């Protein structure tokens, strides 16, 4: 039974891999009409765009989410470890 399952898994995997690499094997290196490759991207630019820029955006979002908790007004309005609605807070005379 395990041999039959292994053969089915292997054949399914080969079919999927074979269909996904078929377009690559069909490419003969000729340029298509209207195909204009651009200038190659440098390693520094690639690292900047795909590593540093997403980290900067994530850090900025984290800053915007955590910043309200750093203010005195937010700390004063804590009730039960959650920020309460300041519009519903009772004002003492």
C-alpha positions in Angstrom: 0.0 0.0 0.0 2.8 2.4 0.8 4.6 1.7 -2.5 1.4 2.5 -4.4 1.0 5.8 -2.4 4.7 6.7 -3.1 4.3 6.0 -6.8 1.2 8.1 -7.0 2.8 11.0 -5.1 6.0 10.8 -7.3 4.0 10.7 -10.5 1.8 13.6 -9.4 4.8 15.6 -8.5 6.5 14.9 -11.8 3.4 16.0 -13.7 3.2 19.3 -11.7 6.9 20.0 -12.2 6.8 19.0 -15.8 3.9 21.4 -16.6 5.5 24.2 -14.7 8.8 24.0 -16.5 7.4 23.4 -20.0 7.2 27.2 -20.9 10.9 27.6 -19.9 11.9 24.7 -22.1 9.9 26.2 -25.0 11.8 29.6 -24.8 14.4 29.6 -27.5 16.1 32.8 -26.5 14.6 35.0 -29.3 13.1 38.3 -28.3 9.4 38.7 -28.8 7.9 41.7 -30.6 7.7 44.6 -28.3 10.0 43.0 -25.7 12.3 45.7 -24.5 14.4 44.6 -21.5 15.3 47.4 -19.1 18.5 48.2 -17.4 19.7 45.6 -14.9 19.1 46.4 -11.2 22.2 46.6 -9.0 22.5 44.5 -5.9 22.4 47.6 -3.7 19.1 48.8 -5.3 17.6 45.3 -4.9 18.5 45.2 -1.2 17.1 48.6 -0.7 13.8 47.9 -2.5 13.2 44.4 -1.2 14.7 44.4 2.3 15.2 47.9 3.7 12.0 49.6 2.3 9.6 46.9 3.7 11.4 47.0 7.1 11.1 50.8 7.1 7.4 50.7 6.3 6.8 48.0 9.0 8.7 50.1 11.5 6.7 53.2 10.6 3.4 51.3 11.0 4.6 49.9 14.4 5.5 53.4 15.5 2.1 54.8 14.6 0.4 51.9 16.5 2.5 52.2 19.6 2.9 56.0 19.8 -0.6 56.7 21.4 0.4 54.5 24.3 3.5 56.7 25.0 1.5 59.8 25.7 0.3 60.8 29.2 -3.3 61.1 28.1 -3.4 57.5 27.0 -1.9 56.3 30.3 -4.4 58.3 32.3 -7.3 56.8 30.5 -6.4 53.2 31.1 -9.1 51.1 32.7 -8.8 47.3 33.0 -5.6 47.4 30.8 -7.6 48.7 27.8 -7.9 52.2 26.5 -11.3 53.4 27.3 -13.3 55.9 25.3 -12.3 59.4 26.5 -15.6 60.8 25.4 -17.4 58.7 27.9 -15.0 59.4 30.8 -16.7 61.2 33.7 -15.4 64.7 34.2 -14.9 65.6 37.8 -15.9 69.1 38.9 
